């Protein structure tokens, strides 16, 4: 999983500019860091890696189903239209 980069000083300055007292701005930044620090975020690359085996299995299943349906169709045609 990827890590989140976060500029705490810039965030604190923005909060102070918006009218937060310094102590409150620092508390909000600490709370935000605590909440996001525990989060495990998946990137697009992570999902592609995890889903690659499933895609391969789905492709195999599609081919197997196509062959099975072709065989059933051949048997049905042979039963209804004998040579």
DSSP file (Angstrom, degrees, kcal/mol; ACC not computed):
  #  RESIDUE AA STRUCTURE BP1 BP2  ACC     N-H-->O    O-->H-N    N-H-->O    O-->H-N    TCO  KAPPA ALPHA  PHI   PSI    X-CA   Y-CA   Z-CA
    1    1 A X              0   0    0      0, 0.0     2,-0.2     0, 0.0    41,-0.1   0.000 360.0 360.0 360.0 157.1    0.0    0.0    0.0
    2    2 A X  B     -A   41   0A   0     39,-1.0    39,-0.5     1,-0.0     2,-0.3  -0.603 360.0-124.8 -95.7 154.5    1.1    3.5   -0.6
    3    3 A X        -     0   0    0     -2,-0.2     2,-0.5    37,-0.1    34,-0.1  -0.684  20.0-124.8 -95.6 150.8    1.8    6.2    2.1
    4    4 A X        -     0   0    0     -2,-0.3     2,-0.4    32,-0.1    32,-0.0  -0.831  17.3-147.2 -96.3 126.9    0.1    9.6    2.1
    5    5 A X        +     0   0    0     -2,-0.5     2,-0.4     2,-0.0     0, 0.0  -0.788  22.8 179.3 -92.8 138.7    2.4   12.6    2.2
    6    6 A X        -     0   0    0     -2,-0.4     2,-1.0    27,-0.0    -2,-0.0  -0.984  28.5-141.5-147.6 125.8    1.0   15.5    4.1
    7    7 A X     >  -     0   0    0     -2,-0.4     4,-1.8     1,-0.2     5,-0.1  -0.762  20.5-179.6 -90.7  98.6    2.4   18.9    4.8
    8    8 A X  H  > S+     0   0    0     -2,-1.0     4,-2.5     1,-0.2    -1,-0.2   0.857  78.4  54.4 -69.8 -35.5    1.3   19.6    8.4
    9    9 A X  H  > S+     0   0    0      2,-0.2     4,-2.5     1,-0.2    -1,-0.2   0.928 109.5  46.9 -65.0 -44.4    2.8   23.1    8.6
   10   10 A X  H  > S+     0   0    0      2,-0.2     4,-2.3     1,-0.2    -1,-0.2   0.904 113.1  49.7 -63.0 -41.4    1.0   24.3    5.5
   11   11 A X  H  X S+     0   0    0     -4,-1.8     4,-2.1     2,-0.2    -2,-0.2   0.908 110.6  49.5 -64.4 -42.4   -2.3   22.8    6.8
   12   12 A X  H  X S+     0   0    0     -4,-2.5     4,-2.3     1,-0.2    -2,-0.2   0.916 110.5  50.5 -62.8 -43.5   -1.8   24.5   10.2
   13   13 A X  H  X S+     0   0    0     -4,-2.5     4,-2.4     1,-0.2    -2,-0.2   0.906 109.0  51.7 -61.5 -41.6   -1.1   27.8    8.5
   14   14 A X  H  X S+     0   0    0     -4,-2.3     4,-1.4     1,-0.2    -1,-0.2   0.900 110.1  48.9 -62.4 -40.6   -4.2   27.5    6.4
   15   15 A X  H  <>S+     0   0    0     -4,-2.1     5,-2.4     2,-0.2     4,-0.3   0.904 111.2  49.5 -66.3 -40.5   -6.3   26.8    9.4
   16   16 A X  H ><5S+     0   0    0     -4,-2.3     3,-1.2     1,-0.2    -2,-0.2   0.887 109.2  52.3 -65.5 -37.8   -4.9   29.8   11.3
   17   17 A X  H 3<5S+     0   0    0     -4,-2.4    -1,-0.2     1,-0.3    -2,-0.2   0.807 105.1  56.6 -65.5 -28.8   -5.5   32.0    8.2
   18   18 A X  T 3<5S-     0   0    0     -4,-1.4    -1,-0.3    -5,-0.2    -2,-0.2   0.509 131.2 -92.4 -82.4  -3.7   -9.1   30.8    8.3
   19   19 A X  T < 5S+     0   0    0     -3,-1.2     2,-0.3     1,-0.3    -3,-0.2   0.520  77.2 141.5 109.4   6.2   -9.5   32.0   11.9
   20   20 A X      < -     0   0    0     -5,-2.4    -1,-0.3    -6,-0.1     2,-0.1  -0.592  55.1-115.2 -77.1 140.3   -8.6   29.0   14.0
   21   21 A X     >  -     0   0    0     -2,-0.3     4,-2.7     1,-0.1     5,-0.2  -0.411  31.2-109.8 -66.2 155.5   -6.6   29.7   17.1
   22   22 A X  H  > S+     0   0    0      1,-0.2     4,-2.5     2,-0.2     5,-0.2   0.898 117.4  49.6 -57.8 -44.5   -3.1   28.1   17.0
   23   23 A X  H  > S+     0   0    0      1,-0.2     4,-1.9     2,-0.2    -1,-0.2   0.905 113.4  46.4 -63.0 -40.8   -3.9   25.4   19.6
   24   24 A X  H  > S+     0   0    0      2,-0.2     4,-2.4     1,-0.2    -2,-0.2   0.896 110.9  52.3 -69.2 -39.5   -7.1   24.4   17.8
   25   25 A X  H  X S+     0   0    0     -4,-2.7     4,-2.2     1,-0.2    -2,-0.2   0.916 110.6  47.8 -61.8 -43.1   -5.4   24.3   14.4
   26   26 A X  H  X S+     0   0    0     -4,-2.5     4,-2.4    -5,-0.2    -1,-0.2   0.875 110.6  52.0 -66.1 -36.6   -2.7   22.0   15.8
   27   27 A X  H  X S+     0   0    0     -4,-1.9     4,-2.5     2,-0.2    -2,-0.2   0.901 109.5  49.2 -65.9 -40.5   -5.3   19.8   17.4
   28   28 A X  H  X S+     0   0    0     -4,-2.4     4,-2.5     2,-0.2    -2,-0.2   0.918 111.4  49.5 -64.2 -42.8   -7.2   19.5   14.1
   29   29 A X  H  X S+     0   0    0     -4,-2.2     4,-2.6     2,-0.2    -2,-0.2   0.922 111.7  48.5 -62.9 -44.1   -4.0   18.6   12.3
   30   30 A X  H  X S+     0   0    0     -4,-2.4     4,-2.3     1,-0.2    -2,-0.2   0.909 112.3  48.6 -62.5 -42.1   -3.1   16.0   14.9
   31   31 A X  H  X S+     0   0    0     -4,-2.5     4,-2.0     2,-0.2    -1,-0.2   0.906 111.9  49.4 -64.2 -41.1   -6.6   14.5   14.6
   32   32 A X  H  X S+     0   0    0     -4,-2.5     4,-2.6     2,-0.2     5,-0.3   0.912 110.9  49.5 -64.8 -42.4   -6.4   14.4   10.9
   33   33 A X  H  X S+     0   0    0     -4,-2.6     4,-2.4     1,-0.2    -1,-0.2   0.903 110.4  51.3 -62.9 -40.6   -3.0   12.8   10.9
   34   34 A X  H  X S+     0   0    0     -4,-2.3     4,-0.8    -5,-0.2    -1,-0.2   0.887 112.8  45.4 -63.6 -38.3   -4.3   10.2   13.4
   35   35 A X  H  < S+     0   0    0     -4,-2.0     4,-0.4     1,-0.2    -2,-0.2   0.905 120.2  37.7 -73.1 -42.0   -7.3    9.4   11.2
   36   36 A X  H  < S+     0   0    0     -4,-2.6     3,-0.4     1,-0.2    -2,-0.2   0.752 106.6  66.1 -83.9 -23.0   -5.4    9.2    7.9
   37   37 A X  H  < S+     0   0    0     -4,-2.4    -1,-0.2    -5,-0.3    -2,-0.2   0.809 103.8  46.1 -67.4 -28.7   -2.3    7.5    9.3
   38   38 A X  S  < S+     0   0    0     -4,-0.8    -1,-0.2    -3,-0.2     2,-0.2   0.616  92.0 101.9 -87.9 -13.6   -4.2    4.4   10.1
   39   39 A X        -     0   0    0     -3,-0.4     2,-0.7    -4,-0.4    -3,-0.0  -0.504  60.4-151.3 -76.0 136.6   -5.9    4.2    6.7
   40   40 A X        -     0   0    0     -2,-0.2     2,-0.4   -37,-0.1   -37,-0.1  -0.929  17.5-163.8-106.7 110.3   -4.6    1.8    4.2
   41   41 A X  B     -A    2   0A   0     -2,-0.7   -39,-1.0   -39,-0.5     2,-0.5  -0.768   9.6-141.7 -98.8 138.2   -5.3    3.2    0.8
   42   42 A X        -     0   0    0     -2,-0.4     2,-0.2   -41,-0.1    -2,-0.0  -0.827  14.7-150.2 -97.4 132.8   -5.2    1.1   -2.4
   43   43 A X     >  -     0   0    0     -2,-0.5     4,-2.1     1,-0.1     5,-0.2  -0.463  31.7-103.1 -92.0 171.1   -3.8    2.6   -5.5
   44   44 A X  H  > S+     0   0    0      1,-0.2     4,-2.3     2,-0.2     5,-0.2   0.889 124.4  53.2 -60.2 -39.0   -4.8    1.7   -9.0
   45   45 A X  H  > S+     0   0    0      2,-0.2     4,-2.2     1,-0.2    -1,-0.2   0.899 106.1  52.9 -64.0 -41.3   -1.6   -0.3   -9.4
   46   46 A X  H  > S+     0   0    0      1,-0.2     4,-2.2     2,-0.2    -1,-0.2   0.916 110.7  47.4 -59.6 -43.9   -2.4   -2.2   -6.2
   47   47 A X  H  X S+     0   0    0     -4,-2.1     4,-2.5     1,-0.2    -2,-0.2   0.895 109.5  52.7 -66.2 -40.2   -5.8   -3.1   -7.6
   48   48 A X  H  X S+     0   0    0     -4,-2.3     4,-1.1     1,-0.2    -1,-0.2   0.904 110.5  48.3 -61.9 -40.6   -4.4   -4.2  -11.0
   49   49 A X  H  < S+     0   0    0     -4,-2.2     4,-0.5     1,-0.2     3,-0.3   0.918 115.1  44.4 -65.6 -43.4   -1.9   -6.5   -9.2
   50   50 A X  H  < S+     0   0    0     -4,-2.2     4,-0.4     1,-0.2     3,-0.3   0.845 116.7  45.3 -70.3 -34.3   -4.6   -8.1   -7.1
   51   51 A X  H  X S+     0   0    0     -4,-2.5     4,-2.3     1,-0.2    -1,-0.2   0.576  88.2  87.8 -89.5  -9.5   -7.1   -8.4   -9.9
   52   52 A X  H  X S+     0   0    0     -4,-1.1     4,-2.1    -3,-0.3    -1,-0.2   0.913  89.4  47.7 -58.4 -46.4   -4.7   -9.9  -12.5
   53   53 A X  H  > S+     0   0    0     -4,-0.5     4,-2.2    -3,-0.3    -1,-0.2   0.874 111.0  52.1 -63.6 -34.0   -5.2  -13.5  -11.5
   54   54 A X  H  > S+     0   0    0     -4,-0.4     4,-2.4     2,-0.2    -1,-0.2   0.903 108.2  51.0 -67.6 -40.2   -9.0  -13.1  -11.4
   55   55 A X  H  X S+     0   0    0     -4,-2.3     4,-2.1     2,-0.2    -2,-0.2   0.908 110.0  50.2 -62.4 -41.2   -8.9  -11.6  -15.0
   56   56 A X  H  X S+     0   0    0     -4,-2.1     4,-2.1     1,-0.2    -2,-0.2   0.912 111.0  48.8 -63.9 -42.2   -6.9  -14.6  -16.1
   57   57 A X  H  X S+     0   0    0     -4,-2.2     4,-2.5     1,-0.2    -2,-0.2   0.896 109.6  52.2 -63.9 -40.1   -9.4  -17.0  -14.5
   58   58 A X  H  X S+     0   0    0     -4,-2.4     4,-2.3     2,-0.2    -1,-0.2   0.891 108.1  51.4 -64.2 -39.2  -12.3  -15.2  -16.1
   59   59 A X  H  X S+     0   0    0     -4,-2.1     4,-2.1     2,-0.2    -1,-0.2   0.926 111.0  48.2 -63.0 -44.0  -10.7  -15.5  -19.5
   60   60 A X  H  X S+     0   0    0     -4,-2.1     4,-2.5     1,-0.2    -2,-0.2   0.913 110.8  50.7 -62.3 -43.2  -10.2  -19.2  -19.0
   61   61 A X  H  X S+     0   0    0     -4,-2.5     4,-2.6     1,-0.2    -1,-0.2   0.888 108.0  53.2 -63.3 -39.6  -13.8  -19.7  -17.9
   62   62 A X  H  X S+     0   0    0     -4,-2.3     4,-2.3     2,-0.2    -1,-0.2   0.923 110.8  46.5 -61.4 -44.5  -15.0  -17.8  -21.0
   63   63 A X  H  X S+     0   0    0     -4,-2.1     4,-2.4     2,-0.2    -2,-0.2   0.917 113.1  49.0 -64.3 -43.1  -13.1  -20.1  -23.3
   64   64 A X  H  X S+     0   0    0     -4,-2.5     4,-2.4     1,-0.2    -2,-0.2   0.907 112.0  48.6 -63.6 -41.7  -14.3  -23.2  -21.4
   65   65 A X  H  X S+     0   0    0     -4,-2.6     4,-2.7     2,-0.2     5,-0.2   0.894 110.3  51.9 -65.7 -40.2  -17.9  -22.1  -21.6
   66   66 A X  H  X S+     0   0    0     -4,-2.3     4,-2.2    -5,-0.2    -2,-0.2   0.916 111.4  46.4 -61.6 -44.0  -17.6  -21.3  -25.3
   67   67 A X  H  X S+     0   0    0     -4,-2.4     4,-2.3     2,-0.2    -2,-0.2   0.901 112.6  50.6 -65.2 -40.9  -16.2  -24.8  -26.0
   68   68 A X  H  X S+     0   0    0     -4,-2.4     4,-2.4     2,-0.2    -2,-0.2   0.930 111.4  47.0 -63.0 -46.0  -18.9  -26.4  -23.9
   69   69 A X  H  X S+     0   0    0     -4,-2.7     4,-2.6     1,-0.2    -1,-0.2   0.879 110.8  53.1 -64.3 -37.6  -21.7  -24.5  -25.6
   70   70 A X  H  X S+     0   0    0     -4,-2.2     4,-2.3    -5,-0.2    -1,-0.2   0.907 110.0  48.1 -62.4 -41.8  -20.2  -25.4  -29.0
   71   71 A X  H  X S+     0   0    0     -4,-2.3     4,-2.3     2,-0.2    -2,-0.2   0.916 112.2  48.0 -64.9 -43.9  -20.2  -29.1  -28.0
   72   72 A X  H  X S+     0   0    0     -4,-2.4     4,-2.4     2,-0.2    -2,-0.2   0.911 111.9  50.3 -63.3 -42.7  -23.8  -29.0  -26.8
   73   73 A X  H  X S+     0   0    0     -4,-2.6     4,-2.6     1,-0.2     5,-0.2   0.908 109.6  50.9 -62.3 -42.1  -24.8  -27.2  -30.0
   74   74 A X  H  X S+     0   0    0     -4,-2.3     4,-2.1     1,-0.2    -2,-0.2   0.909 111.2  48.2 -62.4 -42.2  -23.0  -29.8  -32.1
   75   75 A X  H  X S+     0   0    0     -4,-2.3     4,-2.0     2,-0.2    -2,-0.2   0.896 112.0  49.4 -64.9 -40.2  -24.8  -32.6  -30.2
   76   76 A X  H  X S+     0   0    0     -4,-2.4     4,-2.3     2,-0.2     5,-0.2   0.915 111.4  48.6 -66.3 -42.5  -28.2  -30.9  -30.6
   77   77 A X  H  X S+     0   0    0     -4,-2.6     4,-2.2     1,-0.2    -1,-0.2   0.891 112.0  49.6 -63.4 -38.7  -27.7  -30.4  -34.4
   78   78 A X  H  < S+     0   0    0     -4,-2.1    -1,-0.2    -5,-0.2    -2,-0.2   0.863 111.3  49.6 -68.1 -35.6  -26.6  -34.0  -34.7
   79   79 A X  H  < S+     0   0    0     -4,-2.0     3,-0.4     1,-0.2    -2,-0.2   0.894 119.4  35.9 -71.8 -38.9  -29.7  -35.2  -32.8
   80   80 A X  H  < S+     0   0    0     -4,-2.3     2,-0.3     1,-0.2    -2,-0.2   0.740 127.2  35.6 -87.5 -23.8  -32.2  -33.1  -34.8
   81   81 A X  S  < S-     0   0    0     -4,-2.2    -1,-0.2    -5,-0.2    -2,-0.1  -0.626  79.4-170.8-129.4  73.4  -30.5  -33.4  -38.2
   82   82 A X              0   0    0     -3,-0.4    -3,-0.1    -2,-0.3    -4,-0.1  -0.303 360.0 360.0 -67.0 151.3  -28.9  -36.9  -38.5
   83   83 A X              0   0    0     -5,-0.1    -1,-0.1     0, 0.0    -5,-0.0   0.463 360.0 360.0 -81.4 360.0  -26.7  -37.6  -41.4
